[in-house]
Amino acid sequence: PFGSTGAWPVLLDSAALGQPVVAIGGGARGVNLHLRPADLLDALGAATVDVSIDEAGSQADSRAGGSSPSG
């Protein structure tokens, strides 16, 4: 959403909430931002959703620790 001319919906995998820091694109080639998941939610009005799958193949559950997002 950084660098765009209009607002884009932002989704954050709920598994990321258990991480101290997440990295996202910063709006220009080669630029990224490292910030706390709570700050990402606040700054971009992001929605939290369950999209990751843990190594056992079931839907990740952030309340039980879940898996960290990859990629």
Backbone as CSV, one residue per row, in Angstrom:
resi,resn,N_x,N_y,N_z,CA_x,CA_y,CA_z,C_x,C_y,C_z
1,PRO,0.806,-1.218,0.000,0.000,0.000,0.000,0.841,1.271,0.000
2,PHE,2.129,1.179,0.360,2.976,2.369,0.362,3.378,2.698,-1.066
3,GLY,3.286,3.940,-1.428,3.655,4.362,-2.765,2.520,4.279,-3.765
4,SER,1.367,3.743,-3.395,0.246,3.654,-4.332,-0.511,4.979,-4.350
5,THR,-1.214,5.211,-5.446,-1.973,6.455,-5.567,-3.343,6.369,-4.901
6,GLY,-3.763,5.144,-4.559,-5.041,4.958,-3.882,-4.905,3.977,-2.746
7,ALA,-5.919,3.916,-1.921,-5.889,2.995,-0.782,-6.092,1.555,-1.243
8,TRP,-5.355,0.639,-0.674,-5.483,-0.794,-0.947,-5.830,-1.501,0.349
9,PRO,-6.648,-2.547,0.283,-6.892,-3.325,1.501,-5.624,-4.076,1.888
10,VAL,-5.359,-4.151,3.161,-4.169,-4.839,3.665,-4.621,-5.966,4.582
11,LEU,-4.109,-7.172,4.339,-4.419,-8.334,5.158,-3.151,-8.789,5.859
12,LEU,-3.265,-9.086,7.134,-2.146,-9.586,7.922,-2.515,-10.962,8.438
13,ASP,-1.671,-11.951,8.138,-1.911,-13.300,8.642,-1.867,-13.261,10.164
14,SER,-2.851,-13.860,10.804,-2.913,-13.831,12.263,-1.679,-14.458,12.911
15,ALA,-0.995,-15.361,12.209,0.223,-15.957,12.752,1.319,-14.904,12.949
16,ALA,1.265,-13.819,12.185,2.268,-12.757,12.308,2.134,-11.995,13.621
17,LEU,0.960,-12.055,14.238,0.751,-11.330,15.493,1.660,-11.830,16.603
18,GLY,2.124,-13.062,16.504,3.018,-13.629,17.502,4.481,-13.284,17.277
19,GLN,4.766,-12.544,16.220,6.143,-12.169,15.902,6.448,-10.774,16.457
20,PRO,7.694,-10.545,16.888,8.020,-9.214,17.395,8.099,-8.168,16.285
21,VAL,8.504,-8.594,15.084,8.685,-7.674,13.960,8.294,-8.390,12.678
22,VAL,7.674,-7.658,11.746,7.391,-8.177,10.412,8.044,-7.235,9.401
23,ALA,8.332,-7.751,8.213,8.919,-6.940,7.146,7.925,-6.860,6.002
24,ILE,7.723,-5.655,5.484,6.820,-5.447,4.356,7.496,-4.542,3.336
25,GLY,6.984,-4.560,2.109,7.503,-3.674,1.074,7.284,-2.222,1.449
26,GLY,8.274,-1.389,1.120,8.222,0.008,1.502,7.764,0.971,0.429
27,GLY,7.299,0.472,-0.716,6.753,1.348,-1.734,7.696,1.701,-2.861
28,ALA,8.931,1.240,-2.792,9.907,1.471,-3.863,10.777,0.225,-3.982
29,ARG,11.305,0.002,-5.158,12.144,-1.162,-5.390,13.314,-1.189,-4.400
30,GLY,13.473,-2.312,-3.723,14.573,-2.486,-2.787,14.355,-1.873,-1.413
31,VAL,13.180,-1.336,-1.162,12.900,-0.703,0.127,11.920,-1.581,0.896
32,ASN,12.250,-1.873,2.143,11.289,-2.582,2.981,11.255,-1.946,4.356
33,LEU,10.192,-2.225,5.059,9.991,-1.688,6.398,9.908,-2.830,7.386
34,HIS,10.491,-2.631,8.553,10.405,-3.597,9.645,9.658,-2.905,10.777
35,LEU,8.532,-3.493,11.174,7.736,-2.882,12.220,6.966,-3.940,12.993
36,ARG,6.461,-3.539,14.142,5.668,-4.453,14.955,4.334,-4.696,14.264
37,PRO,3.798,-5.917,14.352,2.507,-6.192,13.724,1.408,-5.220,14.168
38,ALA,1.379,-4.852,15.439,0.362,-3.916,15.927,0.482,-2.558,15.235
39,ASP,1.710,-2.123,14.970,1.916,-0.850,14.286,1.449,-0.930,12.832
40,LEU,1.657,-2.080,12.203,1.172,-2.287,10.836,-0.353,-2.206,10.800
41,LEU,-0.995,-2.874,11.742,-2.457,-2.831,11.808,-2.962,-1.406,11.982
42,ASP,-2.334,-0.663,12.867,-2.759,0.712,13.142,-2.499,1.640,11.959
43,ALA,-1.309,1.576,11.390,-0.917,2.513,10.335,-1.705,2.309,9.047
44,LEU,-2.027,1.066,8.730,-2.653,0.778,7.441,-4.100,0.326,7.553
45,GLY,-4.620,0.248,8.760,-5.986,-0.227,8.927,-6.145,-1.651,8.424
46,ALA,-5.115,-2.463,8.628,-5.109,-3.837,8.123,-6.118,-4.708,8.853
47,ALA,-6.586,-5.719,8.144,-7.469,-6.728,8.724,-6.636,-7.970,9.030
48,THR,-6.927,-8.640,10.124,-6.229,-9.862,10.500,-7.060,-11.054,10.044
49,VAL,-6.410,-11.982,9.328,-7.091,-13.172,8.816,-6.213,-14.399,9.017
50,ASP,-6.818,-15.583,9.056,-6.072,-16.837,9.136,-5.848,-17.348,7.716
51,VAL,-4.613,-17.234,7.224,-4.330,-17.705,5.870,-3.194,-18.713,5.801
52,SER,-2.378,-18.805,6.828,-1.236,-19.719,6.777,-1.650,-21.135,7.165
53,ILE,-0.841,-22.083,6.730,-1.043,-23.483,7.067,0.212,-23.962,7.780
54,ASP,0.033,-24.563,8.954,1.198,-25.017,9.712,1.803,-26.257,9.052
55,GLU,2.937,-26.714,9.547,3.657,-27.837,8.938,2.861,-29.128,8.967
56,ALA,1.925,-29.268,9.889,1.107,-30.473,9.961,-0.004,-30.449,8.913
57,GLY,-0.169,-29.308,8.236,-1.147,-29.203,7.171,-2.494,-28.680,7.583
58,SER,-2.652,-28.264,8.831,-3.932,-27.715,9.260,-3.825,-26.203,9.335
59,GLN,-4.982,-25.542,9.374,-5.010,-24.089,9.453,-4.278,-23.638,10.711
60,ALA,-3.421,-22.637,10.583,-2.670,-22.119,11.729,-3.621,-21.448,12.707
61,ASP,-3.354,-21.598,13.975,-4.161,-20.966,14.998,-3.244,-20.112,15.854
62,SER,-3.327,-18.797,15.709,-2.421,-17.899,16.423,-2.588,-17.967,17.930
63,ARG,-3.782,-18.353,18.407,-3.984,-18.438,19.854,-3.191,-19.590,20.448
64,ALA,-2.850,-20.587,19.625,-2.090,-21.730,20.105,-0.637,-21.655,19.656
65,GLY,-0.212,-20.491,19.188,1.164,-20.324,18.746,1.281,-20.321,17.240
66,GLY,0.479,-21.132,16.541,0.475,-21.138,15.084,1.853,-21.313,14.487
67,SER,1.967,-21.008,13.235,3.257,-21.056,12.562,3.586,-19.657,12.076
68,SER,4.850,-19.370,11.940,5.214,-18.068,11.431,5.068,-18.065,9.925
69,PRO,4.644,-16.924,9.350,4.460,-16.867,7.909,5.801,-16.951,7.192
70,SER,5.798,-17.542,6.048,7.033,-17.610,5.262,6.834,-16.861,3.970
71,GLY,7.989,-16.429,3.399,7.910,-15.772,2.101,8.075,-14.320,2.142
